[in-house]
């Protein structure tokens, strides 16, 4: 089992920045894929960004150039730096880990961007 705990969410004005963190614990294997997803009210959960163990990243088109995902393998932690935030970025952000075919999720952290 893998436990994921997110932190860093909050309320910010449009144009501002936030940094989310996700600490993983438990049975962690090297080579896992970690990512951030988000779910806005009334919408499906969507991928925001993912990063492989070796640092290869991919992003949703809506956040390219504004968000940056990174990870510290020694600390089993993944980060999401969010800049130039927009009201449409408002959502619950979830950390995800995919390893050996199993999906693990954190409980989510709320990000609210005011206009």
C-alpha positions as CSV (number, residue, x, y, z in Angstrom):
1,X,0.0,0.0,0.0
2,X,1.0,3.6,-0.7
3,X,-0.2,6.6,1.2
4,X,-0.2,10.0,-0.4
5,X,-0.7,13.2,1.6
6,X,-1.1,16.5,-0.3
7,X,-0.5,20.0,1.1
8,X,-0.2,23.6,-0.1
9,X,-3.6,24.4,-1.3
10,X,-5.5,27.5,-0.5
11,X,-7.1,30.7,-1.7
12,X,-5.2,33.0,-4.1
13,X,-6.0,35.9,-6.4
14,X,-5.8,35.5,-10.1
15,X,-2.3,35.9,-11.3
16,X,-0.9,34.5,-8.1
17,X,1.1,31.4,-7.3
18,X,0.8,28.3,-5.2
19,X,3.0,25.3,-4.6
20,X,1.5,21.9,-3.9
21,X,3.4,19.1,-2.3
22,X,2.6,15.4,-2.1
23,X,4.5,13.1,0.3
24,X,4.3,9.4,-0.4
25,X,4.9,6.7,2.2
26,X,4.5,2.9,2.4
27,X,5.5,0.4,-0.2
28,X,7.2,2.6,-2.7
29,X,9.0,1.2,-5.7
30,X,11.4,3.0,-7.9
31,X,10.1,3.6,-11.4
32,X,6.7,4.8,-10.3
33,X,4.8,7.4,-12.2
34,X,3.5,10.3,-10.2
35,X,1.0,13.0,-11.1
36,X,-1.5,15.6,-10.2
37,X,-5.1,15.6,-11.2
38,X,-7.9,18.0,-10.5
39,X,-11.6,18.0,-10.3
40,X,-13.8,21.1,-10.4
41,X,-17.4,21.1,-9.2
42,X,-19.6,19.3,-11.7
43,X,-16.7,18.2,-13.9
44,X,-14.7,15.0,-14.3
45,X,-11.3,14.5,-12.8
46,X,-8.6,15.5,-15.3
47,X,-4.9,15.1,-15.6
48,X,-2.9,18.2,-14.8
49,X,0.7,16.9,-15.0
50,X,2.7,13.7,-14.6
51,X,6.3,12.9,-14.1
52,X,8.3,9.7,-14.4
53,X,10.8,8.5,-11.9
54,X,13.6,9.8,-14.2
55,X,11.9,13.3,-14.6
56,X,10.1,13.0,-17.9
57,X,7.0,15.2,-17.7
58,X,3.8,15.9,-19.6
59,X,1.2,18.5,-19.0
60,X,-2.4,19.3,-19.9
61,X,-2.6,21.9,-22.6
62,X,-4.4,24.2,-20.3
63,X,-1.5,24.5,-17.8
64,X,1.5,24.4,-20.1
65,X,3.8,27.2,-19.5
66,X,2.2,28.1,-16.2
67,X,2.6,24.9,-14.0
68,X,5.7,22.9,-13.4
69,X,5.8,19.4,-11.8
70,X,8.9,18.1,-10.1
71,X,9.9,15.3,-7.7
72,X,12.5,14.5,-5.1
73,X,12.9,10.7,-5.2
74,X,15.0,10.7,-2.0
75,X,12.1,12.3,-0.2
76,X,9.4,10.4,-2.1
77,X,7.8,13.8,-2.7
78,X,6.3,15.4,-5.8
79,X,5.6,19.1,-6.3
80,X,3.4,21.2,-8.5
81,X,4.4,24.8,-8.9
82,X,1.4,26.8,-10.1
83,X,2.0,30.3,-11.5
84,X,-0.3,32.8,-13.3
85,X,-3.3,31.1,-11.7
86,X,-6.7,31.7,-13.3
87,X,-10.2,31.3,-11.8
88,X,-10.7,28.3,-14.0
89,X,-7.8,26.5,-12.1
90,X,-10.1,26.3,-9.1
91,X,-10.5,22.7,-8.2
92,X,-9.6,20.0,-5.7
93,X,-6.1,18.8,-6.7
94,X,-5.3,15.1,-6.2
95,X,-1.9,13.4,-6.0
96,X,-1.6,10.1,-7.9
97,X,0.9,7.4,-7.9
98,X,0.9,4.5,-10.4
99,X,3.2,1.6,-9.7
100,X,3.2,-2.0,-10.7
101,X,-0.3,-1.5,-12.2
102,X,-1.8,-0.1,-9.1
103,X,-3.3,3.4,-8.8
104,X,-3.1,5.3,-5.5
105,X,-4.7,8.6,-4.6
106,X,-4.4,11.2,-2.0
107,X,-7.5,12.8,-0.4
108,X,-7.0,16.1,-2.3
109,X,-6.3,19.7,-1.5
110,X,-8.6,22.6,-2.4
111,X,-7.2,25.3,-4.7
112,X,-9.4,28.4,-5.1
113,X,-8.5,31.2,-7.4
114,X,-10.5,34.4,-7.1
115,X,-11.0,36.8,-10.0
